[in-house]
């Protein structure tokens, strides 16, 4: 493990104390049926039950509580980070602008606006929204809050792993959806620091796989971004992304899933586990399904990263 991995884990320990007033400690729930079907122990880390319906509030609260309270800030999001940042800004008392792609799900857009923050719609995908937010931050002298590319954001996401360490005596494998890398590098850094035997498995959506492609190349690369049910993890990476080297250091394996596999996992979680989750959460289960035979007899954690479902887009997939 690199020095940055251990520093990230230490930062997560500090962040946990700061963000306690702003988040839920989410449960680790034994699966009703998936474990039986796969001859393994399957535990669901239910960030879909988080205060804002997604893990993103952890990173947002971590970053914002590290800034002066009177600092005006701007961020970009595909939806969940914007909700988390808006909630944190409201609780802390900071003025916030959220830049969203024009394809943002209506339900997420409505929730962000409900917090009374300024909203800007820009670009056809999250990467373009991020670039616009960075430009506005520079020209208007605002503090930029990255959705993933910031040590404090990563540390906030890493607090999930600190909870896992307390909730499960043994974890053989953790399956985590991959977007910009903040979630997997944060969780991975904590797990590899405290339980290095635990395998960290990243799951990528085939339709938007920038981090997976960048890991293979060893540098940030551009990829085509198609529409995906896992819209919360869609988009590209910053050229100077600190998540890429961290992800490369902590990841044991990357699994890539199709839209059909994501849709099937959404249905399984709804029908078998009574969990209505968004596509990015189902993506983690889809990755486990791909390699479940290799994980038989082991303890597997599936990170359900969010439950902010847009009914109009998700209903056809849920109905099959």
C-alpha angles and dihedrals in degrees: 000000000000127000089250091060093056092043090052091052091050090048090052090055090054093044092054091064093050097048100043093101092053105047145048122243096234124219127252102224126196109233118252097217114350094079092050092049092051100038091239142096109266121190123187116214098209106213084148083078092053118126093265096030093259142064090244094092088069095063094038092052091045093054097041095048088054091058131075109273092236094052112119109221140192130200141175128223148163085227116282097066088048091053091048094046092047092051092047093047090051092049095044096039100242126144110241139187118197121202113203132183115252089246094060112140110260093232092056093045091052093050093050093049090050089069090062096242123142112264127202122187114208138155137005096267141021096264091060091048089053092051091051092049090051091051091050090048090055097045097041097036095239127154109255117223109196118211089228115344100088131087093230093049090050091047091053091054089047090064087078088068092049088058091047091054089057095042102049128040091201131029119172099174136013120197115205131176112238124224121138090345101248094115099045096041092049096047092039094051092053095045095046090048096051104022108020093174091068111102115227111210120190120207120206131193109235090220094059112022107149097137093047091050092046092051090053091049095042090230139062110284133181118245136181113263116212128180112283138180085229091067092150090070098039123117142056137286132255114254090241095044112162089196094070098066091040092050091048090051097051105031119100097181143359123215122191121208135197127230089254090056092049092049091049091051091051089054093047092052092048098044101033102031102025088234119137104201137164124255096264090058092047088050090069091054091046089057091051090049090057095058101022092121089062091050097052113135092018135106110253127187117205111199109219094199099185148358103198096127122184102215097205094057099032101046097075091052093047091050092048 
